[in-house]
Amino acid sequence: MDLYVALINAPEVVAAAANHLRMTTATLSVVADRTYEWRSTDGSQALLLVLLSEPTQQVTLSQGQLVVNGLTIRGSVLGNLSLSSGEGGVHQELATYVRIDNAILAWLTKAFLPLMPSTVDAELSRGFAITGAVARWAWQDREEFCRWQETSRFAPERVKLIADTARCPGTR
């Protein structure tokens, strides 16, 4: 769980690792402390602000646009992630609150939501799957992950945090 939590608190590391593993082409860059900018090749983009970051809970606010089948949807998402460890690994519970800027599109989305899968849920699930895959890579192929991280351009405190948590050689 410690490694998973460390990666959730270092989304730029997860995004870079996901690109390295060819799981995505989206980018995430640090804008300021606890503030990130996410961009996808389809034109989707968001500014993500971490409002609360604790070992078992993270609250984020993101604002931006999601491009779905050529349609640009602008809005905001407030997410509250709770983590716990138990039998079978890490358990997560996520509550999201979505605001769509366009009133007509918001009404249509609400009216047809029972008939279609949630795009936001699908994107969030994909993000968790990517984070899980990066955590598995870091744990199962520790030497390769640690070499990759050492050659990446992350802030020194990020490298130390992830290296310590992943138990990279020479850090413990």
N, C-alpha and C positions, 0 to 999 in steps of 0.2 A: 504494500500500500504506500510506503514511503516514496518509492520511485514514481509511482503513478501520480501522487500528490505533487511531487517536485516537478514533474512534467506539465501538469495542469497549470502550475504556477510559473511555467516558462514556455508560454505558447509559441514564442519565436523559435525555440529549440525543436518543438514538435513539428512546426511547419517546415523548417529546414530539413529535418530528418525525413519527413514525409516526401519532400521533393527528392531527397537523396535516394530514397527507396522507390521512387517513381510511383507513389500512391496518389499524388496530386501535383498540379502545377500552380496552385494558388500560392501567394506570398503573404507573409505577415512580418511587419517590421515594427520596431519599437519607436514610438513617437515621443513619449515622455514616461516617467515613472508610472507604471500601472496603466498605460495607455498604448494601444496598438492600432495599426492600420492593416486591414485585411483586403487583399485584391485578388480577383479571379480573372482568368483569361476571357470569360464570357461577359465581362463588364460589371459583375457583381463586386461590391465593395462596401466596407463598413469600418467605422471607428469604434473600437472596443475599449471600454473603461472598466477596470476591475475595482469595484466599490468596496468589497470585503474579501479578504483572502486569509482563511484560517485553515489549519490542518484538515478539518472535516467539513468545511463549508466555503463556497466561493459564490459571490454575488457579482454579476456583471451587467453592464448596460451597453448595448451596441446600437448604433444608429447608422443607417446606410441604405443601400439598395440591393435587391436580389433580382437577377434576371432569370426568368422562367419562360422557356419557349418563346424568347424574343420580347416578352412583356417585362417591363421594369416596374418592380414593386418597391416603393420607398416606405420606410418605417423604422420602428425601434423595437428592441427586444430586451426585456429585463429577465435575467435568468438567475435562479437560485439553485445551486448544485450542493447536495449533501452527500458525503461519502462515509462509508463504514466498511470495515473488513469483517469477514466471517468465513464460514465454510464455503469453499469454492472460489474465494478471491475477494475482489473489491466489489462492493455493492454501491450503486449510485441512484439517487433520486433527484430528478430535475423538475422544477416548476418554472414555466415560462409564461410571460405576459407579453403579448404582441400588440403593437399599435401600428396600423397601416395608415399612412398619411392621406391617401385618396379615399374620401368618404364613400363613393360609389363602389370602388373596388373592395373596401373594407366590408360593406354590406353584402356584396356578392360572395365574398369569401366566407363570411359568417353563415349566410344562407345555404351555401353548397358544401360547407365543411363536412357534414355527415356523409356526403356522397363521394368525397375524394380524400386521399391521404394528405396529411399536412406537410406542406413543403418545408416549413420551419422545423418540424419534428424530424423530417428526413435529413435535413442539413445538420442538425444537432447530433443525430444518431451517427451520421457519417464522421463528424468530428470526434466523437467518443471512440468509434471504431479505429480511427487513425491514431488517436492517442494511445489506445490499447495496443495497437500493433507496434508503435514506436517503443512502448514500455517493454513489450515482449522481446523486441530486437535488442534493447539495451540490457535486458536481463540474461537472455539466452546466448547472445553473441557479444558478450561484454567487451572483449578485446577489440573487435572491429568497431563497435559503437564508441568506445573510448578514444581510439585513434581518430575516428571521424570527428568527434567533438573537439579534440585538441587542435585539429587543423581548421575548424570553423571559426568564424569571427563573432563570437558571442562575448558579452561583457564578462570580465574575469570572475565576478561573483557568481554568474550563471554557470560557468564552466565548473567552478569549484563545487557548487551546490549539487549539480547533476552528477559530477564525477564521484563525489562523496556518497551520494545516495545509490548510484549504480555500482558502487564498490570498484571503481576503476583501479587498476594496478597503480601503486604509488600514492594513493589518496587515503588509505586507511592503514 
